Structures are given as structure tokens and as C-alpha cells.
Amino acid sequence: MLDALTRSGWNNYSLFLREDGMLIGYLETPDFQQALRRMEREPVNARWQAEMQPYFTTPAGRPDQNMVRIEEVFHLA
């Protein structure tokens, strides 16, 4: 999975989980939509999503198909 994420342009990927179950993922990439498309083509992604499905409450589809992008409002470099 790590190799697939790297090939797809996902860098510094992290997940954060609140006690109430809210999960936030963070990644850095030059092109978010392209990174999603590339990951979609990775065979390991389908296997991973199927295995993780029981742990997510989503409207429909796989967890990775229900991501909501949160806009960055502040960054101190």
C-alpha cells in the first residue's frame, strides 16, 4: 500500500481519529484529483478498501470514494 500511495503521488499521508469516530486524513500532493485517479488504478487499493469497509459509515461506495476535501485556511512555513 505504501508503494502504491507513493507511486500515486501521496506524500506525508496521515490519519487522525477523534474519540467520537471522526476520521481526518492528511496528505500532500501537487495535484489532488490526479493522485486520487492514480490510486484508483492501484489493485492494492481495491483490496484495502474492501478490507476497511466494515470500519466506516459511508453513504454509498467505498470509503475512499466519499472523501470530502477540507480547505486549508492557514499554513505557517
C-alpha positions in Angstrom: 0.0 0.0 0.0 2.8 2.4 0.8 4.4 1.8 -2.6 1.1 2.4 -4.3 0.5 5.6 -2.4 4.0 6.8 -3.3 3.5 5.9 -7.0 0.2 7.8 -7.0 1.8 11.0 -5.6 0.5 10.8 -2.0 3.2 12.2 0.4 3.2 12.7 4.1 -0.1 10.7 4.4 -1.5 10.6 8.0 -4.8 9.7 9.6 -6.2 11.3 12.7 -9.1 9.8 14.7 -11.2 11.6 17.3 -12.8 9.8 20.2 -16.3 10.2 18.6 -15.1 8.4 15.5 -14.4 11.4 13.2 -11.5 10.4 10.9 -9.4 13.0 9.1 -6.8 12.1 6.6 -3.9 14.4 5.6 -1.7 14.2 2.6 0.5 16.4 0.4 0.4 16.2 -3.3 0.9 18.6 -6.2 -2.5 17.5 -7.8 -5.1 16.0 -5.5 -7.5 14.9 -8.3 -4.7 13.2 -10.2 -3.5 11.5 -7.0 -7.0 10.1 -6.4 -7.2 8.8 -10.1 -3.8 7.2 -9.9 -4.7 5.5 -6.6 -8.0 4.2 -8.0 -6.0 2.2 -10.6 -3.8 0.5 -8.0 -5.0 -3.1 -7.4 -4.0 -3.0 -3.8 -6.3 0.0 -3.2 -9.5 -2.1 -4.0 -8.3 -4.9 -1.7 -7.6 -2.3 1.1 -10.9 -0.5 0.7 -12.8 -3.8 0.8 -11.0 -4.8 4.0 -11.6 -1.4 5.6 -15.3 -1.1 4.6 -16.7 -2.6 7.9 -14.9 0.2 9.9 -16.6 3.1 8.0 -20.1 4.5 7.9 -20.4 5.9 4.4 -23.5 6.9 2.3 -22.6 4.5 -0.5 -19.5 3.0 -2.1 -16.0 2.6 -0.7 -14.6 4.9 2.0 -12.1 6.4 -0.5 -15.0 7.4 -2.8 -16.6 9.6 -0.1 -13.7 11.9 0.8 -14.5 15.5 1.4 -11.7 17.9 0.8 -11.2 20.4 3.6 -9.7 23.7 2.5 -6.5 24.8 4.3 -7.1 28.3 5.8 -3.7 28.8 7.5 -0.2 27.4 7.0 2.9 28.6 8.8 6.0 27.5 7.0 
